[in-house]
Amino acid sequence: MDNKYESILASKPFNFVVGPKKKQFTMHEAAITRLSKTLDKLLNGGMKESQEHCVCWEDIDEKTFLRFGEWAYTGDYKPEEPEILLDASQIANSTQDTKIATPSKTEPVADCLATFNSTKVKPPFSHCGQNATSTINATCSTCRNSFITLRCRDSYCSTYQFYQCQKCRGGGMQKRKAMVEKFNNNSAYAPPATPFVPRKNTESCEDYSGVFLSHARLYVLADKYDINELRDLSAHKLWVTLKEFTLYPERMGDLVGLVRYSFQNTLENDKLRTLLKDFCACTVENLCEGQGFLDMICETPEFACELIKEMSTRLE
């Protein structure tokens, strides 16, 4: 028998009062104290908690605590399952909460980063739609060379399909491709002994808010109590999940909620902040189509600042 489990099961029980409802859970003391020096001091440091054998964690929800307990005993945890929104009214209600306009289509606005292909990315030609388009000669906004593009024939619209020539557009796309490849291959989120394979979303009705937050909340708990192994594991699982996440118009709010929570509960230069900033920089063209994302940028200046710095690497 593994001596580690023998020492854990032979240790004293320790109570945790969790969440706003103050639900009580019991764990073995040795299962907690071995996780970090901070937790060891909390349980054995002579303070009120160690004397009463009880810790009050009202700021941690019950599901997050259960995942923490699962990981403490087994070395792994299961994330939240996505909520399936079964009808259009549920999808509309979900997106209204994040102030995102809901298109009637259910096609994704972007493939997942794990299968990103720059040759498939074609910017939509958005104009008034009142009139047909015509082919004209235009001047590239970057290199100032002449090139051919489409323009709306409406006198009040006159929108161009492209403002850059193909060469300059290609350079920008190559930089985006390089940024995506850098995100997909980032060694900072190296896999644990057993690689995590996330569930992939394939429809717009799959709400991933709970999935994302189950990783982020566990990360915040681990960061607060210096549990490095759990912090790295939750960051890895979120990174892999984001790489495989297909972005639908109805699901932009899932990411908005994740970014908002993470920046509200972490400090400057935090690993979770970096992860989300990098992901959003790779998909910003698509995220900006949702009003909720633009609102969050206005409400979260720290995120906006970090995103702008990262986006500057894609400029000429």
N, C-alpha and C positions, 0 to 999 in steps of 0.2 A: 504493500500500500504506500502511496505517496505521502511522505512525512508532512508535506505542506497541508494537505487536506486533513490529516490527523490533527495537526496543531490548530487548524481553523475550527474544526468541529468540537475540539476539546476546550475552546476558549469560551469566555463568558458571553452571554447575550447582551446586546446593546440596542436600546430603543431609539427610533427616529420618528419624530412627529413631523409629518410631511404635508405641504400644501395648505391652502386657506381653510380647508375643512379639518385640518389637524389630524389626519388619519395616522394611526400608529403602526409602524412596521418594526420588526425585530431582525437583526443580523448578528452574526458572530463577530466579536470584537477583533479577532485576528484577521478576519477577511477584510476589514477596513484599515486597520493600522499599518498593514504591510504595503498599502497602495501609495502612500506619500508621507513625508515628514510632517506636513501640515495636518493631515488627518490623525497621525499618531499623536501629535501634540494636543489636538482637539479632544481626543478620547483619553489620553493619559497625562495631560499636562497639569493636573491639579485644579483646573477651573471647574466651574459649576457643572459643565457637561460631564466631565470625568467623575465627579463626585456623585452625581445623580444617575449616571449611566443612561443618559438621555440627551439627544441632540434635536433641536428644533430647526427644521428646514422649511419654513413656511413659504419661502420664495421659490421653492422647487415643486413642480407639479408631480402628481402621483405617477404618471406614465414615465416621466424622466427618471424618477427614483427607481422604479421597477427595472428599467433598462440598466441603470447604474448597478443595481443589485445583481442582475443577470450577468453583467460583465465581471463584477467582483468575484463571483463564484466560478464562472466558466471561461472567462477570457474573451467573450464575444457577446454581442447583443443583436436583437432583431429590430430594424427600424419600423416606423409606422407604415401601415399599408395605405395606398392612395384611396381617397374617397371617390366613389363612382357617382357622378351626377347624372341621374337617369333621364332627365328631360330638359328641354330648352329653358324652361322657367327657372330651374335650379341653377343652370349655368349662368343665366342672366343675373340672378340674385347674387351669385358668388362674385361675379365681376363688378357688379355695382358697388360692392363693399370696398373695392380698391379703385373706384372711379375710372374704370377702363372701358372704353367704347367696345362693344361686342359686335364684330362683324357677323353676318349671317353664315358665312362660309365656315367649314370645319377643316380646311386644308392647313397644314403647318406653315408658318411664316419662315421657318428655318429648320433645316435638318439638324440632328444632334452633332456636336463638335467631333465626336468619335468618327463620324463618317463624312466630315466636311470636305467638300470638293469645290475649289474656287471656280472651276469651269461651269458649275451649275448655277452660280450666283448671277442673276440677271436683275438689275434694278428695275422696278416697275415704272412705266411711263404714266405718271399721275398728272392729269390735267382736268379742265372743267368738264370735258365730255360733251360739250354742246356742239362742237364742230369737228370736222375731220382734221387730219394732220397733213402736213406737207414736208417734203425734203428740202433742206436749205443748207447753205454754207455758213458755218459758225466759226468763231475764234476760240481756241482752247483757253480756258481760264488759267491754266498752269504754264504751258509753254508758249502760248500766244500763236501757235500755228493754226492754219485753217483746216477744218474737217467737216464732214457731212453728218447731219443728224436730223431728227424729226422735230417739228414744232407744231403746237396747236394753232389752228388757223383763226381761232376766236381772237378778236382784237383786244379784248380785255384780259385774256388769259396769256396767250403767246408763250406758254411754257415749253421749254426745250426738254427733249428726252435726255440729252447728255450735255454737260457744260465743259467736259474734258474730252480730248481726243482719245482714241483707243489705246495708244501707247501710255499716256498718263494714267488712264483708268486701270490699265494692266499693272502698272507699278504699285498703285494703291492696293489692288487686290492681292498682289504678291506679298505685300507687307501684312495684310490681314491673314493670309495663309500662314505666314511665318509666326504670327502671334498665336494662332490656333494650335499650330504644331508645338510651340513652346509650352502652351497650357496643357496639351494632351500628354506631353512627355516630362512634365515637371517632377523631378526626383524628390522634391520636398514633401510629396504625398506618397512616398513609397509604400507598397502593399505590405501587410503583415505576413506572417508565415502562411496563412491560408487566404489567398486573394478573395476579395469581395466581388460578387457578381450581382449588380443591382437589377431590379425589375425595370423593364423599359416601358415607357408610355407610348401608346400607338393611337390614341384617340383624344380628342379635345375634352371629353367628359371626365377624364382621369385627373382629379384634383391632387396635386403633389404638395400642397402647403404643409400638411402634417408630416409627410415624408421628409421634406427638407428640414423642418423645425425639430424633428426628433433627433437628427444628427447635431444641429446647431445648439440645441439646449443641453445636450449631453456634453458637447465641447465646452460650453460656458461653465458648466459645473466642474468639469475636469480642470479647466484653466483656473478657476477660483481656488481650488484646493491642491493645485500643483500635481495633478495626476497625469504625468507626461504620457504614459502609455495609452491611456484612454483618450487624451486630447489628440494624439497622433492618429489613433484608430478612427475616431469620429470625423476628423478632417479628411482622412483618406476615403472613407465611405461617402462623404458628401461630394468630394471631388469626382469620384467615379460615377456617382449618380448624376451629377451635372453634365459630365461628358456625354452620357447616354440620354440626356433629356431632350426630347423634341419639343420645340417651342411652338405652341398654338396661340392664336390671338386670345382665346379664352383663358389661357394659362399664364399669361404674363403676371397676373396678380400673385401667383404662387412664388415667383422670384422676388417680386417687390416686398412681400411680407418677410421673406428670408433675409434680404439685405437690410431692411429696416430693423428687424430684431437683432441681427448680428452687430450692427454699428451702434445700437443703443446699449449693448451689453458687453462690449469689448473696448480695449484701449488702442491708442495709436500704434501703428506698426504690428498689429496682431496678425497671426497667421490666418485666421478665419477671414479677416478683412481683406487681406491680400488675395486669398482664394477667390472671393466674390468680386473684387475689383477686376481681377484678371479675366474672370468669366464674362463679366458685363462688357469689358472692353472688346472681347471677341464677338459679341452679339449686339453691340449697342445700336447698330442700324435697325435691327428688328425690335429691340426693346423700346426704342423711342417712338414706335408706332402706337404704344399704349400710353394713355394719359397718366395712368398710375405711376409709371416709371418717371415721367417728367415731374410729377408732383413730388415724388420722393427725393429727387435731386434737389428741388427747392427746399425741402424740409430737412435734408441731411447734408449740410455743407461739407462735412468731413468726407463723406463718400464722393460728393461731386468733385472735390479737390483731388482726391486720389485717382478718380476715373479720368479726369482731364490730364493728369501727369502721365498716366499709362497710354491714353489715346494719342498724346503728342509724339509717341514713337512711330505712329503710322503716318505722320505728316511728312511732306517733302522737305 
